[in-house]
Amino acid sequence: MKNNFFKIISSIALISIFLFISYGSGKEKDEVKCDSSNEGYKIGYKIGKNSLWDDPETYLRECNRGNGMIGEVPPCWREGFRDGHSNK
């Protein structure tokens, strides 16, 4: 009886793991349009307009007293920064 119960539980676990893996691998990242309606673009544009640094990578490295940016950079932030800096 214990052996049958173990087989059933292990089969269910194996099937559920397989389903989770197959479900997760089927998702693709959505393409994000980088234009003036994107929130990350707007933030980068505002910062780029007032920044002393010429490129977004230098700004990200030097912000927070040289410790780098805290958290993740939003999508399209770099494009907004470049556009804002070029439109000073």
C-alpha positions in Angstrom: 0.0 0.0 0.0 2.8 2.4 0.9 4.6 1.6 -2.4 1.5 2.5 -4.5 0.9 5.7 -2.5 4.6 6.8 -3.1 4.3 6.0 -6.9 1.1 8.2 -7.1 2.6 11.1 -5.2 5.9 11.0 -7.2 3.9 10.8 -10.5 1.8 13.8 -9.6 4.9 15.8 -8.5 6.8 14.9 -11.7 3.8 15.9 -13.9 3.3 19.2 -12.0 7.0 20.0 -12.3 6.9 19.3 -16.1 3.8 21.5 -16.5 5.4 24.4 -14.5 8.5 24.2 -16.7 6.7 24.0 -19.9 4.3 26.9 -19.0 7.2 29.1 -17.9 9.3 28.5 -21.0 6.4 29.3 -23.4 6.2 32.9 -22.2 8.2 35.4 -24.2 8.9 38.9 -23.1 6.7 41.5 -24.6 8.4 44.0 -26.9 8.3 47.4 -25.3 7.8 50.5 -27.5 10.2 53.2 -26.5 8.3 56.5 -27.1 7.2 59.5 -25.1 4.2 57.6 -23.7 6.4 55.1 -21.9 6.9 55.9 -18.2 10.6 54.8 -18.1 11.3 56.9 -21.2 9.7 60.0 -19.5 11.8 59.5 -16.3 15.0 59.1 -18.4 14.2 62.1 -20.5 13.8 64.4 -17.5 17.0 63.2 -15.9 18.9 63.4 -19.2 17.9 67.0 -19.7 19.4 68.0 -16.4 22.3 65.6 -16.2 26.0 66.6 -16.2 27.0 63.2 -17.6 27.0 62.5 -21.3 25.8 58.9 -21.4 23.3 56.9 -19.3 25.9 54.3 -18.3 28.1 57.0 -16.6 25.0 58.5 -14.9 23.9 55.1 -13.6 27.4 54.3 -12.3 28.0 57.7 -10.6 24.5 58.2 -9.1 24.0 57.5 -5.4 27.4 59.0 -4.5 29.2 56.7 -6.8 27.6 53.5 -5.6 25.3 53.1 -8.7 21.6 53.1 -9.1 19.5 51.3 -6.5 17.0 48.9 -8.0 16.4 48.1 -11.6 16.5 50.5 -14.5 13.0 50.8 -16.1 12.7 49.7 -19.8 13.4 52.6 -22.3 15.1 54.7 -19.6 18.4 54.8 -21.4 16.7 55.9 -24.7 14.9 58.7 -22.8 18.1 59.8 -21.2 19.9 60.0 -24.5 17.1 62.0 -26.1 16.8 64.3 -23.1 20.5 64.9 -23.0 20.6 65.7 -26.8 17.7 68.1 -26.5 19.1 70.3 -23.7 
